[in-house]
Amino acid sequence: MNLSIEDRLLLSCARTQMDERIVEKARELLSGALNWNYLLKNSSNHGITPLVFYNLRIIDKFGIVPKEVYRKFERAYYANLHHNMKIYDELSRILRELQDANIKVILLKGAAIAELAYNDLALRPIGDIDLLVQEQDFPKIKELLVNIGYEPTESLPILAPGEAVEYAHYFEQIRFFNEGQLLIEIHFRLVNMGIPKVEEMVWQNAVRVKICGVDTLTPSVEDSLLLLCIHANQHNYCMIRLFCDIAELIRNFSGEINWRSFLDIVRKRRLNSSIYYTLYFTSKLLGVNIPQYVLAKLKPGHLRRILFEIVWDKKRVLQLRSLKRPDRTEGPTYYLLEVDGLRDKLTYLRKVMFPPMTWLSSYFPLVKSKWLYFKHFTNLAVKGLEAFANTRLKDKEELLTVEKERKKSA
């Protein structure tokens, strides 16, 4: 990998525990000619500033880091600690309310991983709260959230029984906000996109743990690993933190992962390419030990590898230059290219193209009924074109910025 000294230092610090070999390597990098502004900016872009500060305290035994730079890292660390404490206070309240109402939920992704895998509340930035729910409980959950100060997005229509899961998969994610702009995202399936498959085993295998002092459910380690791998790919491998989540989960629970069960889940969902490359990237960038037989079983055929490496640009991922796709296109793009078979993809496209009129009338409240589908098709086309144009434009801007910063440090 042709990486700058700053990026190599970021990767060395992108972990909760550094062995002696990594510490010595990081100290050697730290003693080089570093562009501190680039290091600060990139650590923030990749969502790992708190981790970098946490490890700089260990490796900087000679006070090499300029004091002002050190203070900026320190402020970011404690700001994230304060932010996460507020999130966990609110999460604790929500979980207790759900518990009192006898509503089962499974806590997903960031809020669960931050406590279970990082073992330090300040190290992993948390953006929102992701809850996996059972569709029959959605009306009760919606009422409960509204009663404690949350509101759904304005475009969410009144959904008939059984409609909520289809709305979330084929039309728009179901989200709730409070006055502080904390976001709660509702999931009906572990993989909240594409055809909503029955996932009884996810609930049966869920693990009861304490999160922010409250007994709650999280996915099994195999399901969590699957979700984190999908999440990294779905978000275009846009930041190191996505790989950190996977690496920390594997390191913390290596003795508990049933790899054969994991492989079976991947095979059933036809996710081999996605999971193979996500684990491959995690291993290459962060040195995580993935059993060789697992990678061998997952490795896709030659044509699938060519397609994947073109679409997700393998070289750019390994050079830490991948960018986030626009939110409204990343899920469908990922699903159509990587998940399930042709029949399911065609069903998915039909549902996406022709949603119920009631959904469209809520989403486009000022459009007359006879023009709703025209507006919908136009909207889909515009999103696709904007996604393509923005990705290319941001790619160029990012590359120019990176090159400027690297020339300064040369």
MOLINKA-V515033 format. One record per helix or strand of 2 or more residues. SS is the DSSP state (@ for helix, = for strand). FROM is the first residue (numbers start at 1). LEN is the number of residues. If there is no record, write none. Layout:
[[SS	FROM	LEN] [SS	FROM	LEN]]
This chain:
[[@	5	9] [@	20	11] [@	36	10] [@	49	11] [@	67	34] [=	106	3] [@	109	8] [=	129	4] [@	135	13] [=	151	2] [@	163	8] [=	174	4] [=	183	5] [@	200	5] [=	207	5] [=	214	5] [@	221	14] [@	240	14] [@	259	11] [@	272	15] [@	292	7] [@	302	10] [@	314	5] [@	327	12] [@	342	12] [@	357	7] [@	369	41]]
